[in-house]
């Protein structure tokens, strides 16, 4: 248990140390986080296959809450991806945060996030997974709102509250699993589902509830609006949270519970349609965005949608492959965008251009990652996109054509972004600062991964990918996918050089419509959050009044009993006194009761709001 526990614990301990000692250290505590993540990576490399440990946290009435960690092929693979990207982003952060007085707080929050994410990935228990899931949400809130000013504070609150909507579904889903199986152990749940011990209707409801959590965390429609706004956070935050970790947590949840979704055809269909809608809409919007990091944000939504498509079609291996490839090329793109913003002071395309000579390292890294995203062979994105295309084309020409269209859109929006940033004429004057060795090294290592990880995973290290291998792609579909990527890239570069949207004005109108559609729910969610404290005060006053009234009645009954009413009065007084005592425990500081009550009120409010807004 100790070696396995050390993997997520090391970054958490380093986070506390960075917060307390960071001001005394040369890199503000960043060296502590970097060292801890490096040790976690070393621990993963030395960990024996199948390592696992768990213990019973609470047991009562036939229900058992377990907590534990397990290095299954899936959890081990994703943990290596998370720790690897975190190390490179941490190295980049040493240069990015250089000279800032608030470095210790940043690195402490970064360590908290990495530790929480590793706990989530390695968890073998639904209750521990949910606790880590919420800790990831808290850490992301702190990192997105790191500047503590607008618009960062508003974006952090929006991300936190919109993902909490999905978290209600995940909470109800694992509570239903506990009721059905009697334990929170994931392997026990999977075994019960595969053996048919749980009714099909319960399995379907469970899968749909957990899908709601995945939709929120992975920024899928209708809960996508928070991700582009989260780009106001520091660039390392975008590179880590919005490529390989936080937003990938929803995809990982579905992968972890793949047997549950496989036993629920309705949930798998929902997976496919949610992923398809998100991938298509987000891809179209990305072709029209005028901000470099917002293009990458919508691209993330679209790429995660492709993973959901693969999962909905029964291709978990392809989804896992693309998760790893996407982590490499998207984090590289975000880090290159951070170098551009640090040098130019802007991310707007109308003020960028001609930076290939000014920022050659960032330009080269962006080029490699962009070609990988567009599915150009032999880079990583080509192999993972091909795996998804193989799964999709196996289900008919319609799904195959959808993936080909998504490859075209990917080439179009990333070609346009690259051309608008690095080609053409320069539209503004560059600032004096230059990326240091730390920023260049972190970005360069990830660019190498974006180039070579796909080739490695289809070759010598193919056994590292979990799940059974799916059939390969037919030559015709492979050639069609490559042609779509090339055509999309060419169109995007031509449009980006001229400063125009890649596909005309329709994507711009689509983005405006989506923003209008999500504005009201987001505003309603913020108002709900502001109302909750008032509701809690009212409930507090009501509970105290009822408790005091019950206690007063009990005292009166005791006096009546003392005058000779016998055992009947004694029983009544005891019952009322116990009732008063139970009501008073509502104010006993039991955090888990308050949390459960909060989620209950949120769920009830969402249901009421949906009924009122239903046409």
Secondary structure by P-SEA (a helix, b strand, c coil): ccccccaaaaaaaaaaaaaaccccccccaaaaaaaaaaaaaaaaaacccccbbbbbccccccbbbbbbccccaaaaaaaaaaaaaaaaaaaaaaaaaccccaaaaaaaaaaaaaaaaaaaaacccaaaaaaaaaaaaaaaaaaaaccccaaaaaaaaaaaaaaaaaaaaaaaaaaaaaaacccccaaaaaaaaaaccccaaaaaaaaaaaaaaaaaaacccccaaaaaaaccccaaaaaccccccccaaaaaaaaaaaaaaaacaaaaaaaaaaaaaaaaaaaaaaaccccaaaaaaaaaaaaaaaaaaaaaaccaaaaaaaaaaaaaaaaaaaaaaaaaaaaccccccccccccccccaaaaaaaaaaaaaaacccccaaaaaaaaaaaaaaaacaaaaaaaaaaaaaaaaaaaaaaaaccccccccccccccccaaaaaaaaaaaaaaacaaaaaaccccccccccccccccaaaaaaaaaaaaaaaaaaaaaaaaccccccaaaaaaaaaaaaaaaaaaaaaaaaaaaaaaaaaaaaaaaaaaaaaaaaaaaaaaaaaaacccaaaaaaaaaaaaaaaaaaaccccaaaaaaaaaaaaaaaaaaaaaaaacc
